[in-house]
Amino acid sequence: MLFLLFGGGLLAGYVGWAARRAHPVVDLAMLRTAQPALALGLSVLASTVTFAVVFLLPVFTEAVQGRSAFGMGLALLPQGIITVLGTVLAGRFVDRRRGSYNGRHRLRPAGRNDRRPANADRVDTAVSHCWNPLRARSLPAS
């Protein structure tokens, strides 16, 4: 419970700090719309679950249940295989969709279009002016 209170305090502190900055690391204004808020929430949930499975589960099974490190490695092997397969298949799926975003907004490969996309300002706000190699290649210099 103490850790939850400490984490909530850190989160509240960041919200206050970010409100006073012109370009915070995570622009909280993007959370006003549903899709970015859902994406961020799911990313936090996925990161938490991944941490629990990769770190806490082996520690628990070795320390509490008395299993060996080798046995725990074998038990987690299917997760690694599924992660690799999912990454490869997701890449192929995205390639097949040819870079469409949400099925409506088409992203063009670099060099095919000299003007900025209509939603470029939203993209700039969403990445909060962090360097993004995909954005750097696809948008012309301003």
Summary of the structure (lengths in Angstrom):
residues: 142
radius of gyration: 20.5
end to end distance: 48.4
largest distance: 62.0
contacts: 274
relative contact order: 0.07
helix: 67%
strand: 3%
